[in-house]
Amino acid sequence: MKSNWKKCKISDLGTVVGGSTPSTKDDTNYGGNISWITPKDLSTFNERYIYNGERNITEKGLKSCSTQLMPKNSVLFTSRAPIGYVAIAGKEMCTNQGFKSVIPNENTDYLFLYYLLKFNKDNIENMGSGTTFKEVSGTTMKNIEVLVPESKQEQQRIATILSSIDDKIELNNSLNNNLEQQIQSIFKRNFIDSEYIFVKDTTIGDICKCELGGTPSRTKPEYWNGNIAWINSGEVNKFRITKPSEYITDLGLSKSATKLLPKKTTVLAITGATLGQISLLEIDSCANQSVVGIIENDTLPYEFIYPYVVNNIKELISHQTGGAQQHINKQNIESLKLLLPDNEIINNYKKLVKPLFETISNNCFENESLIQLRDTLLPKLMSGEIDVSNVDISTDKLSFSGGV
């Protein structure tokens, strides 16, 4: 341990706060203007600052239970089901009982605290207890030991380095969201709000090849850890797919029902919790049996297929069947009605949106590199391995000694 670092408890860095849930039997507890966050709100949350959850509560709801308002820049940490989602309160808010959040004291930089909890996620999770599911109690959270710089200024230097990377990641995400809205708006203007010229009243399956995925046998180790990308349906939750869940071998591909889908294939999750999620492959990849890929061709490019499926997802989901686990099938997708546009209309549309799709793709791959850099730096910075004494936190230009 560096001489200017100290071992302390999380409770030495701030006040540990739990949460609670107002009675759901009283509708007047909900629908107010107080942000109330649950672990579900963080399950697909990829930013640092959160401002609102799925539901707000009222003053009455706040007073009816033991949750308490926390100030802006409090660090939220899920303590059960699952443990380890971290976010920063972008404004005054409260949480349900699935959190052990920390309100930083005057000697603790809130951004440093955020990264510290991310770094210590596994350690905190290992301190949890319980049979049905693990939970970190308030007492446990308070007494977890961490290493921190004694100087708040050094905390800020560390946070500045990591935050500069996350700033760029979040900027790319914001740009991508804007570009996606532009694509959807252009598509809607050309093919939904207007009566365009079409050459055929047909279906997606008549024009495009639709492939259902599969999973190589888990009992055959020779099918796995190869060099062929493979995704599960959870990956389809992502805005764009730039890396696989796992890799399979040539043998795994040939001995299973999975198919190798080319990049720019529109992928759709057809069952379970991810039913109806849509994404676009930015890499060549196989998929599991809960994913259908719609492959572009010379007649219908991905620039049309992807927004077309997005705009028709309600129609597709209306065909879902099943009991506990609802699903649709490949035939439902293949049967999706399509008024095939005239080639000239498609080509003119494609010229408009292709640069937008390409910029999104480039931003996504840049983010993957930035995430890798951030995750490489995190343990080095949080252990004091990298000297940050020369970092000037008053400028945007960061420099520091020590290797990465």
C-alpha positions as CSV (number, residue, x, y, z in Angstrom):
1,M,0.0,0.0,0.0
2,K,1.3,3.4,-0.9
3,S,2.2,5.6,2.0
4,N,-0.4,8.3,1.1
5,W,-3.2,5.7,1.0
6,K,-5.2,4.4,4.0
7,K,-7.4,1.5,4.9
8,C,-10.8,2.5,6.1
9,K,-14.4,1.4,6.2
10,I,-17.1,2.5,3.8
11,S,-18.8,4.2,6.7
12,D,-15.7,6.4,7.1
13,L,-16.4,7.8,3.6
14,G,-20.0,8.6,4.0
15,T,-23.4,7.7,5.4
16,V,-24.8,4.3,4.3
17,V,-28.5,4.5,3.5
18,G,-31.0,1.8,2.8
19,G,-34.4,2.2,1.1
20,S,-38.0,1.0,1.3
21,T,-41.1,0.5,-0.8
22,P,-44.4,2.4,-0.1
23,S,-47.4,0.2,0.0
24,T,-48.5,-0.7,-3.5
25,K,-52.1,-1.2,-2.3
26,D,-52.4,2.6,-2.0
27,D,-52.3,4.3,-5.4
28,T,-51.8,7.7,-3.8
29,N,-48.3,6.6,-2.8
30,Y,-47.2,6.6,-6.5
31,G,-47.2,9.1,-9.4
32,G,-45.7,12.0,-7.6
33,N,-42.5,13.9,-8.4
34,I,-40.1,12.2,-6.2
35,S,-37.6,9.9,-8.0
36,W,-37.7,6.4,-6.6
37,I,-35.1,3.9,-7.9
38,T,-35.3,0.1,-7.9
39,P,-32.6,-2.4,-9.0
40,K,-34.7,-3.0,-12.2
41,D,-34.0,0.6,-13.2
42,L,-30.3,-0.1,-13.2
43,S,-30.5,-3.5,-14.9
44,T,-30.0,-2.0,-18.4
45,F,-28.6,1.3,-17.3
46,N,-25.2,2.1,-18.8
47,E,-24.6,5.7,-17.8
48,R,-23.2,7.1,-14.5
49,Y,-25.9,9.6,-13.5
50,I,-29.5,8.5,-13.1
51,Y,-32.4,11.0,-12.8
52,N,-35.6,9.0,-12.8
53,G,-36.7,5.4,-12.4
54,E,-39.7,3.6,-13.9
55,R,-41.9,5.0,-11.1
56,N,-42.0,8.1,-9.0
57,I,-43.5,8.3,-5.5
58,T,-45.5,11.1,-3.7
59,E,-44.7,12.9,-0.5
60,K,-47.3,10.7,1.1
61,G,-45.5,7.6,-0.2
62,L,-42.2,8.9,1.1
63,K,-43.6,9.5,4.6
64,S,-45.4,6.1,4.6
65,C,-42.2,4.0,4.6
66,S,-38.6,4.1,5.8
67,T,-37.0,5.2,2.5
68,Q,-35.3,8.6,2.7
69,L,-34.4,11.3,0.3
70,M,-30.7,11.4,-0.6
71,P,-29.0,14.5,-2.0
72,K,-27.7,14.8,-5.5
73,N,-24.3,13.0,-6.1
74,S,-25.2,10.2,-3.6
75,V,-23.8,6.9,-4.9
76,L,-26.5,4.2,-5.3
77,F,-25.4,0.5,-4.9
78,T,-27.7,-2.5,-5.3
79,S,-27.3,-4.8,-2.3
80,R,-29.5,-7.7,-3.5
81,A,-31.1,-9.2,-6.5
82,P,-28.5,-8.6,-8.0
83,I,-25.7,-7.1,-6.0
84,G,-23.4,-4.5,-7.6
85,Y,-25.3,-2.2,-9.9
86,V,-23.8,1.3,-9.3
87,A,-25.0,4.8,-10.3
88,I,-24.8,8.4,-9.2
89,A,-27.9,10.3,-8.2
90,G,-28.3,13.1,-10.7
91,K,-30.7,14.8,-8.4
92,E,-32.4,14.3,-5.0
93,M,-34.0,10.9,-4.9
94,C,-34.7,7.7,-2.9
95,T,-34.6,4.0,-3.5
96,N,-36.3,0.8,-2.6
97,Q,-34.9,-1.8,-0.1
98,G,-32.6,-3.3,-2.8
99,F,-30.0,-0.7,-2.1
100,K,-27.3,0.3,0.3
101,S,-26.3,3.7,-1.0
102,V,-23.6,6.0,0.3
103,I,-24.0,9.7,0.8
104,P,-20.3,10.9,0.6
105,N,-19.0,13.1,3.4
106,E,-17.0,16.3,2.9
107,N,-13.7,14.5,2.7
108,T,-14.8,12.1,0.0
109,D,-15.1,12.9,-3.7
110,Y,-18.4,11.5,-5.0
111,L,-17.0,10.4,-8.4
112,F,-14.1,8.6,-6.7
113,L,-16.6,6.9,-4.5
114,Y,-18.6,5.7,-7.5
115,Y,-15.5,4.2,-9.1
116,L,-14.4,2.8,-5.7
117,L,-17.7,0.9,-5.3
118,K,-17.4,-0.4,-8.9
119,F,-13.9,-1.6,-8.2
120,N,-15.0,-3.3,-5.0
121,K,-18.2,-4.8,-6.4
122,D,-17.0,-8.5,-6.2
123,N,-15.6,-8.0,-2.8
124,I,-18.8,-6.5,-1.5
125,E,-20.9,-9.2,-3.2
126,N,-18.8,-11.9,-1.5
127,M,-19.7,-10.4,1.9
128,G,-23.4,-11.0,1.2
129,S,-25.4,-13.7,3.0
130,G,-28.7,-15.5,2.5
131,T,-30.0,-18.7,1.1
132,T,-32.7,-17.8,-1.5
133,F,-30.6,-14.9,-2.7
134,K,-27.5,-13.1,-1.3
135,E,-28.0,-9.7,0.3
136,V,-25.5,-7.2,1.8
137,S,-26.9,-5.8,5.0
138,G,-26.4,-2.2,6.1
139,T,-24.0,-3.3,8.9
140,T,-21.9,-5.3,6.5
141,M,-21.8,-2.5,4.0
142,K,-20.7,0.0,6.6
143,N,-17.8,-2.3,7.8
144,I,-16.4,-3.3,4.4
145,E,-12.8,-2.2,4.3
146,V,-11.4,-0.3,1.3
147,L,-8.1,1.4,0.4
148,V,-8.4,5.1,-0.5
149,P,-6.0,8.1,-0.9
150,E,-5.8,10.2,2.2
151,S,-6.0,13.3,0.1
152,K,-9.3,14.3,-1.5
153,Q,-7.3,16.0,-4.3
154,E,-5.7,12.7,-5.2
155,Q,-9.2,11.1,-5.2
156,Q,-10.3,13.8,-7.6
157,R,-7.3,13.2,-9.8
158,I,-8.1,9.5,-10.1
159,A,-11.8,10.2,-10.7
160,T,-10.9,12.8,-13.4
161,I,-8.9,10.2,-15.4
162,L,-11.7,7.6,-15.3
163,S,-14.4,10.2,-15.8
164,S,-12.8,11.6,-18.9
165,I,-13.2,8.2,-20.5
166,D,-16.8,7.8,-19.4
167,D,-17.5,11.4,-20.6
168,K,-16.5,10.3,-24.1
169,I,-18.5,7.0,-23.9
170,E,-21.6,8.9,-22.8
171,L,-21.2,11.5,-25.5
172,N,-21.0,8.7,-28.1
173,N,-24.1,7.1,-26.6
174,S,-25.9,10.4,-26.8
175,L,-24.8,11.0,-30.4
176,N,-26.0,7.4,-31.3
177,N,-29.4,8.0,-29.7
178,N,-29.8,11.1,-31.8
179,L,-28.7,9.4,-35.0
180,E,-31.0,6.5,-34.3
181,Q,-33.9,8.9,-33.9
182,Q,-33.0,10.5,-37.2
183,I,-32.9,7.1,-39.0
184,Q,-36.3,6.2,-37.6
185,S,-37.7,9.6,-38.5
186,I,-36.4,9.3,-42.1
187,F,-37.8,5.8,-42.4
188,K,-41.2,6.8,-41.1
189,R,-41.3,9.7,-43.5
190,N,-40.5,7.6,-46.5
191,F,-42.3,4.3,-45.8
192,I,-45.0,4.8,-43.1
193,D,-46.4,8.3,-43.5
194,S,-46.2,8.4,-47.3
195,E,-47.8,6.2,-50.0
196,Y,-44.6,5.0,-51.6
197,I,-44.4,3.1,-54.9
198,F,-44.1,-0.6,-54.3
199,V,-43.4,-3.5,-56.7
200,K,-44.8,-6.4,-54.8
201,D,-47.2,-7.2,-52.0
202,T,-45.2,-9.8,-50.2
203,T,-43.6,-10.9,-46.8
204,I,-40.2,-10.5,-45.2
205,G,-39.6,-14.2,-45.6
206,D,-40.3,-14.1,-49.3
207,I,-37.6,-11.5,-49.8
208,C,-35.0,-12.2,-47.0
209,K,-33.5,-15.3,-45.5
210,C,-34.5,-15.7,-41.8
211,E,-32.3,-17.9,-39.7
212,L,-33.1,-19.4,-36.3
213,G,-30.1,-19.9,-34.0
214,G,-29.0,-22.9,-31.9
215,T,-26.7,-23.9,-29.1
216,P,-23.9,-26.4,-29.4
217,S,-24.0,-29.1,-26.7
218,R,-22.6,-27.9,-23.4
219,T,-21.4,-31.4,-22.7
220,K,-19.0,-31.3,-25.6
221,P,-16.0,-29.1,-24.6
222,E,-14.7,-29.4,-28.1
223,Y,-17.6,-27.3,-29.3
224,W,-16.6,-24.3,-27.3
225,N,-13.8,-21.7,-26.8
226,G,-13.0,-21.6,-30.5
227,N,-12.8,-18.5,-32.8
228,I,-16.4,-18.2,-34.0
229,A,-18.5,-15.6,-32.3
230,W,-21.8,-16.7,-30.7
231,I,-24.4,-14.7,-28.9
232,N,-27.3,-15.5,-26.5
233,S,-30.5,-13.6,-26.6
234,G,-29.4,-11.3,-23.8
235,E,-27.0,-9.6,-26.2
236,V,-30.0,-8.5,-28.3
237,N,-30.8,-6.1,-25.4
238,K,-27.8,-4.1,-26.6
239,F,-28.2,-1.1,-28.9
240,R,-25.7,-2.7,-31.3
241,I,-23.8,-6.0,-31.0
242,T,-20.1,-5.5,-31.2
243,K,-18.8,-8.5,-29.3
244,P,-20.0,-12.0,-28.7
245,S,-21.3,-13.7,-25.5
246,E,-18.9,-16.6,-26.1
247,Y,-17.0,-18.3,-28.9
248,I,-17.6,-21.7,-30.5
249,T,-15.5,-23.9,-32.7
250,D,-15.9,-25.0,-36.3
251,L,-17.0,-28.4,-34.9
252,G,-19.6,-26.7,-32.7
253,L,-21.0,-24.8,-35.7
254,S,-21.2,-27.9,-37.9
255,K,-22.7,-30.2,-35.2
256,S,-25.5,-27.9,-34.0
257,A,-28.4,-26.0,-35.4
258,T,-26.8,-22.6,-35.1
259,K,-25.9,-20.6,-38.2
260,L,-23.2,-18.0,-38.9
261,L,-25.0,-14.7,-39.4
262,P,-23.1,-12.0,-41.4
263,K,-22.6,-8.5,-39.8
264,K,-25.5,-6.1,-40.5
265,T,-28.0,-8.9,-39.8
266,T,-31.0,-7.7,-37.9
267,V,-31.5,-9.9,-34.9
268,L,-34.7,-10.4,-32.9
269,A,-35.2,-12.2,-29.6
270,I,-38.2,-14.4,-29.8
271,T,-38.8,-15.8,-26.3
272,G,-38.7,-15.1,-22.6
273,A,-37.6,-11.9,-20.9
274,T,-36.0,-10.5,-24.0
275,L,-38.9,-11.2,-26.3
276,G,-39.3,-8.4,-28.9
277,Q,-35.8,-6.9,-28.4
278,I,-34.1,-5.9,-31.6
279,S,-30.5,-5.2,-32.5
280,L,-28.1,-5.1,-35.4
281,L,-25.0,-7.3,-35.6
282,E,-21.8,-5.3,-36.2
283,I,-19.8,-8.5,-36.3
284,D,-20.2,-11.9,-38.0
285,S,-21.8,-14.1,-35.3
286,C,-23.8,-17.2,-34.6
287,A,-26.8,-17.0,-32.1
288,N,-28.8,-19.3,-29.8
289,Q,-32.2,-20.7,-30.4
290,S,-34.0,-17.7,-28.9
291,V,-32.7,-15.5,-31.7
292,V,-33.8,-15.1,-35.3
293,G,-31.6,-13.2,-37.8
294,I,-33.0,-11.5,-40.9
295,I,-30.2,-11.3,-43.5
296,E,-30.0,-8.4,-45.9
297,N,-29.6,-9.0,-49.7
298,D,-29.4,-7.0,-52.9
299,T,-33.2,-6.4,-52.9
300,L,-33.6,-5.4,-49.3
301,P,-30.6,-3.8,-47.4
302,Y,-30.2,-3.8,-43.7
303,E,-30.8,-0.1,-43.6
304,F,-34.4,-0.9,-44.5
305,I,-34.9,-4.2,-42.6
306,Y,-33.8,-2.9,-39.2
307,P,-36.1,0.1,-38.9
308,Y,-38.9,-1.9,-40.6
309,V,-38.8,-4.6,-37.8
310,V,-38.5,-1.8,-35.2
311,N,-41.7,-0.2,-36.6
312,N,-43.6,-3.6,-36.8
313,I,-42.5,-5.2,-33.5
314,K,-46.0,-4.8,-32.0
315,E,-47.5,-6.7,-34.9
316,L,-44.9,-9.5,-34.4
317,I,-45.4,-9.6,-30.6
318,S,-49.2,-9.9,-31.1
319,H,-48.6,-13.5,-32.3
320,Q,-46.9,-14.6,-29.0
321,T,-48.1,-17.8,-27.5
322,G,-47.1,-20.0,-24.5
323,G,-47.7,-20.1,-20.8
324,A,-45.0,-19.0,-18.3
325,Q,-42.6,-18.2,-21.2
326,Q,-44.2,-16.3,-24.0
327,H,-42.7,-16.6,-27.5
328,I,-43.0,-16.1,-31.2
329,N,-41.4,-18.2,-33.9
330,K,-39.4,-17.9,-37.1
331,Q,-42.6,-18.4,-39.1
332,N,-44.2,-15.3,-37.5
333,I,-41.3,-13.2,-38.7
334,E,-41.2,-14.7,-42.1
335,S,-44.9,-14.0,-42.5
336,L,-44.6,-10.3,-41.6
337,K,-46.3,-8.4,-44.4
338,L,-44.2,-6.2,-46.6
339,L,-45.1,-3.8,-49.5
340,L,-41.7,-4.1,-51.3
341,P,-40.6,-0.6,-52.3
342,D,-39.4,0.3,-55.7
343,N,-35.6,-0.1,-56.1
344,E,-35.1,3.6,-56.8
345,I,-37.0,4.6,-53.6
346,I,-34.9,2.1,-51.5
347,N,-31.6,3.3,-53.1
348,N,-32.4,7.0,-52.4
349,Y,-33.4,6.2,-48.8
350,K,-30.2,4.1,-48.4
351,K,-28.0,7.0,-49.5
352,L,-29.6,9.2,-46.8
353,V,-29.3,6.8,-43.9
354,K,-26.1,4.8,-44.6
355,P,-23.7,7.5,-43.2
356,L,-25.8,7.6,-40.0
357,F,-25.7,3.8,-39.6
358,E,-21.9,3.9,-40.2
359,T,-21.3,6.7,-37.7
360,I,-23.3,4.7,-35.1
361,S,-21.2,1.6,-35.8
362,N,-17.9,3.5,-35.5
363,N,-19.0,5.1,-32.2
364,C,-20.0,1.7,-30.8
365,F,-16.6,0.2,-31.6
366,E,-14.9,3.2,-30.2
367,N,-16.9,2.8,-27.0
368,E,-15.7,-0.9,-26.8
369,S,-12.1,0.3,-26.9
370,L,-12.8,3.0,-24.3
371,I,-14.5,0.6,-22.0
372,Q,-11.6,-1.8,-22.2
373,L,-9.2,1.1,-21.4
374,R,-11.3,2.3,-18.5
375,D,-11.6,-1.3,-17.1
376,T,-7.9,-1.7,-17.4
377,L,-7.1,1.5,-15.7
378,L,-9.6,1.0,-12.9
379,P,-7.7,-1.6,-10.8
380,K,-4.4,0.1,-11.4
381,L,-5.7,3.5,-10.3
382,M,-7.7,2.1,-7.3
383,S,-4.6,0.3,-6.0
384,G,-2.3,3.3,-6.4
385,E,-0.2,1.4,-9.0
386,I,-0.4,4.5,-11.3
387,D,1.1,7.7,-10.0
388,V,-1.5,10.5,-10.5
389,S,0.4,13.2,-8.6
390,N,1.1,15.0,-11.9
391,V,-2.4,15.0,-13.2
392,D,-3.8,18.5,-13.6
393,I,-7.5,18.3,-12.8
394,S,-8.1,21.9,-13.8
395,T,-7.7,21.1,-17.5
396,D,-9.1,18.6,-20.0
397,K,-5.7,17.4,-20.9
398,L,-4.7,14.5,-18.7
399,S,-1.2,13.1,-18.4
400,F,0.2,10.8,-15.8
401,S,3.3,8.7,-15.2
402,G,3.2,4.9,-14.9
403,G,2.3,2.2,-17.4
404,V,-1.1,0.9,-18.3
